[in-house]
Amino acid sequence: MPNEFSAREVAELANVPVRAVDKAIEEKVLAGSRLGTRGRRRMLPLHAVPYAAIVARLPLTLSLAAKRNLAGALSARQPERMTAEPLEIAPAVTVDLSALVGSDLATRAARYGRAREDHIVINPDIMGGTPVLRGTRITVYSVLGRLDGGDSIDDIVEDYPNLTREAIETAALYARTHPLVGRPGGRPWAKAA
């Protein structure tokens, strides 16, 4: 599943609000496979990333049919060509996608998908199923916590020389897009007092 992404991952990679991706799902412009025991998590295809970025940055409003045509045209392209070449989104309306969203957006998303598969492991026997970096017991949330706390990627690599920059960047993005659910631990009210 390296080329399938959650709605939050699509939003983060495309730099758009999650509600924009959710709207495209509701309008049935973007469809994906369902995963999980009850089919709760919808995984979206790679072309959802450039689609979300294009629709958010396009200085005009597209009809539902035009949105579906855009998604279809993007899905027919190879990842390296997805945003590199202009695309006709309506009669007499051609968009230079590389100028609008960058020529390597889909390639970066595909690279993240591969890195996610290579570096992140979810195993119930390791840290209770919390996502960790492969070969370690370092959770993706601890990596994000260190980065949010002021440490740099170089600081983490210095502490864990067996980790790569790519692994740390992937872990941070994964942690941002897959937040922990449930009540916060400790006594959060004590900090406010």
FENVEN-V728306 format. One line per field, one symbol per residue. phi: phi as a letter, one per 30 degrees, with the letter a starting at -180 (. if undefined). psi: psi as a letter, one per 30 degrees, with the letter a starting at -180 (. if undefined). Layout:
# FENVEN-V728306
phi = ???
psi = ???
This chain:
# FENVEN-V728306
phi = .dcbbddddeddddhbdddddedddddidcbbdcbjdcidccccdeddddedddddcddbccddddddddddddddcdedcecdcdbdcaeibccdddddbjdcedddddddedddddccbbbedchijdebdeibcddddddddddddjdcdddddddbddcceeddddddddddcbddcjdddibdddddd
psi = hfgkkleeeeeeefhllefeeeeeeefgeklalklleghekkkllefeeeeeeeeefkglkkleeeeeeeeeeefflleffegfllkjflkgjkkjeeeefkfgeeeeeeeeeeeeeefkkjkffjhggkklkkglgjlfeeeeeeeffflleeeeeeeiffkleeeeeeeeeeeefilklakklaiffeef.
